[in-house]
Amino acid sequence: MKNVSHLLIGTSIACLLAVYSAHADEDSHGHSDHADEDSHGHSDHDGEKRQLDSHEHGVSTLKIAIEGQNVQMELESPGNDIVGFEHAPENDNQKADVESALSQLKNEAGVFIPSSEANCKIKENSAEFEIEEGDSETHSGFHVIWKMKCSNPSQFTNLETTFFQLFPKAKEIEVEIISESGQKAMEWESDTKKIKLPTSIK
C-alpha cells in the first residue's frame, strides 16, 4: 500500500474518532433517544439519513482507529450478510431477525476481541439497521461502533472474531487500521478466526 502523508493520517484518525465524541455527546444529552432508535432499527442522526455505500454481498468493512489508549472499531455489513435480505422487514419474523442481529452485534462479550494483554474494555457501543430506498432498488446494512479503552495498547497485537460464526453469509472483512504512526489495509477471510495486527501501526 502506498504511504500516506502525516496530514492525511491525522485527518483520517480525527474523522473516525470524531464519531466517538459525537456519540458520547448524544448519549449524555439523550440516551433514551438512542434506545428508541435501536428498538426500531433505524438511524436518523442530526436529521440526516446516512448514505449507504454500494456494497458487495459477503463483504463487510471494519475500520480500526487507534489513538493512545482509545480504540474505535466501526463495522459496516450488507443486510443480506446478516439477516438474509436487503429491504425493510416485511413481517414479524424479519423484524425479529433484525432485533436479534442487533442484540448479537452489541453483545458486551464482543464480536471482535482484542489481545487479552492489551486489557481493552468496551466503554460504549451502538448497532443500527439502516435502509436506503433508491429509484430501482433498496439497500440495507448494519452499522456498528465499539469504543474501547486499552490500558496497554502496545499489546494490541491481534484481533479475534466470532463474526463469521454468527453470520455464515459473511465471507470477508476488509480491514483498515489507522493510527498516529501509519495506515494499513488487509483482508480477513471467513476461514480465519484471528488476525495479527501489523506492529508498525500501533
N, C-alpha and C positions, 0 to 999 in steps of 0.2 A: 504494500500500500504506500502511496506517495506520502512524504512527510507534509504535515500541515504547519502553518505558522503559529507562533505562540498566541497571536491575536485571535486567530480562528478557534484555537483550542479553548482559550479563555472565554470567548463568546459562546461556544457550544456548551461548556460547563455551566456558564451563567444561565443560558436558556433552559437547560434541563433542571437545574437546581431552583430556578425561579418558580417552577411548578410547586416545589416543596413549600416555599414561603407562601405562595398564593393559597394553596390548600390549607396551610396552617392557619392563615388569617381567616379563611372562610369558616373553618371549624370553630375558631374562637368566637365568631360572631353568630354562627347559626348552625350548630352541629345537627340539629333536628332537621334542617333543610336537606342535608346530605342523606340522612336516614330515609327521608321521604323519596329522594331521587333514587337511592339504591333499591328501595322496595318496588319501585315502578320500572326499574331497569332502563331509565332514560337519563340523558345528560343535557343540561341547558345552562352551563356556566356563563355568567355575565350576560345572559340573554342571547348568547350566540351559539349556533349549532356547530359542533366540531365537524370539520370536513374529514371524511374517511378517505384515506389514500386508496388508490387502486391496489388490490392485493391479489396474491396467488393462493389458491386453496392449498392447504397443507403447510404453508409457510407463515410463521409468526416473526415478529421483530422484538428484540429485547435491548433496551438502551440502559447502560450502567454508567452512572456519573459518580465519581469519587472525588471528594474534596475534604482533605483532613480526615476526621472521624465520621463525616457524614457521607452516607452512601444512598443513592436513589436508584431503584430499578423500575423501568417502565416497560410494560408488555402490551403489545397490540396483536390481536389474533382475529382472523376472519371468523364470523359467526358459524360458518359451516364446519370449521375445525373443532369447535367447542360443543355446539348443540345440534349440528347437522342441518341447519337451514340459514338462509341469508335474508330473511324478511322478519317483520314484526310477528311475535307469537300470535297464532290464529286460534288457539284453543287452550283449554286448561292444562293439558299435558305439556304443550310447548312452553307455556308460562312457567310451569313447574320446572322444566328443564333449564330455563334461563336462571331462575332463582337458585336452583341447586348449583349451577356452574358458578354464579357469583359468590355463593357461600364457600365453595371449594377454593376459589381463587383468593378469597380474603382470609382463609384459614390461618390462624396465628402460628400454626406449626410450620407454615411456609411451603410454597410451591417451589421456590428457589432457595436453597440452603447454602450460605457461605461456609467457608472453613471454620470449624469449631474454635480453632486457635485465635481467630480474629475477634471472637466474642462480640458478635453483632446482635443487637436487639431491635426488633421492629418497633418503631415509635408511632407510626401511622400508616394506614393503607386504605386504598379505595378501589372499588371494582364497579365498572359500569358497562351496560349493554347499549351500544349506540346504533342508531338506524339512520341511513341516508337514502331518501327516495329520489331517484332520478326520473327522467322522462321515459326511459325504456326499461329500467331495471332498478332493483332495490339492493343496497349493500348493508350489511350489518357487521358489527365487530365488537370484541371485548377489549376494554381499555383498563389496565390495572397498574396501580402505582404502589410500590412498597418503599417506605422511607425508614432507614435504619441508622443507628449509631454504633460504630465499631470501636471498641476501646483499644484494639490492637490492629489497625488497618493494614499494617505491613505484612500481616499473616493472612490476609485475604488472598490466598493463593489458588483456591479452586472453588467451583460452584457446582452443587449437586441439585438435581431436579426430580420432581415427581410428575411434571407436566405431561410428558408423553404417556405415562402410565394412566393418568387421569383422563386424558383426551387422546385416544388412539388415532383419531383422524389427523392429528397434528404430526407432521413428518420432519419438520426442520424449523430451527430458530436462527434467524440472522442476528448475531450479537454485535453490538457496537459498544466499546468501552472507552470512556473519556475521563481523563484526569488532568491534573495540572502539568504532568510530565509527558503526556502524549495521548495518542488516539489509536485504537486498534479495532479491526473488524474481523470476525470469524464466523464460521458456520457450525451449528450444533445439530447433529443428526439424531434421529429418534432412537437409534440403537446405542447411543452413548448416554449413560446416566450422569456422568460427571465430566466437567471440562476443567482444564488447567488454565488459569489466567496468566497472561504474559507479565513477567516480573518487571519489565520496563515501564509498565503503565502505572504502577502504584506509587 
